[in-house]
């Protein structure tokens, strides 16, 4: 089992805004000091920048005390970095789930991380390339202790779990206060087959934490209205909506951990505090009955 709270490193790769190297390091160090021992990264995040920064911050720490997951399925080639990441090197992420691509991607990730092995390797957004991704999973079984999928599409995870291709599902945004679609089939199936679920995107990219974006776009009026209802419920119990949002996925017995992104020591400190905030049973009963 992974630790209950993990740090997602996309923001440390400059997602949406530049993050100075010293700030990135301080974020990882603060997470460590607060007890975080699960760290999720990927070559996509800043075209390798997040992996480099995570590896540098973890260097010298006891390897048996933490878990690192990275992803495969995108290789970095000379070219323009993903425009969502600021300060990234001139390397373009290109989908490649071939055996050679997977091996090369993982080897490059290990170099950037400064590790001999990662604990979990996740197929990264294989939604349109499932057949090739299944072959990639076979390759990964020779290289890493645990194989998984990282996706925000329930159907993708369902297909791979049904075929017994993965040990871990990192699912973004599909089991939250606003989107509970993973609860219908995926979470029960994972529990039945012993597949660990790590819930990411618990704030649905900001709308559940005081922002106005959902899935990284301006939230529609109906979603903002639903958020308002949730906020009013929480306010009656004097609980921040963000505290309920970060704790909600862990109430499901099929979810083992959550991953939150943070770009500063203050953000990860706030998240740890929200996770520890008491939430009355009465509020849970009302929130869980909301459509």
Secondary structure, 3 states (H helix, E strand, C coil): CCCCEEEECCHHHCECCCCCHHHHHHHHHHHHHCCCCEEECCCCCCCCHHHHHHHHHHCCCCHHHCEEEEEECEEEEECCCCCCECCCCCEEEEECCCHHHHHHHHHHHHHHHCCCCCCEEEEECCCCCHHHHHHHHHHHCCCCCEEEEEECCHHHHHHHHHCCCCCEEEEECCCCCCCCHHHCCHHHHHHHHCCEEEEECCCHHHHHHCCCEECCEECCHHHHHHHHHHHHHHHHCCCCHHHHHHHHHHHCCCEEEEEEECCCHHHHHHHHHHHHCCCCHHHHHHHHHCC
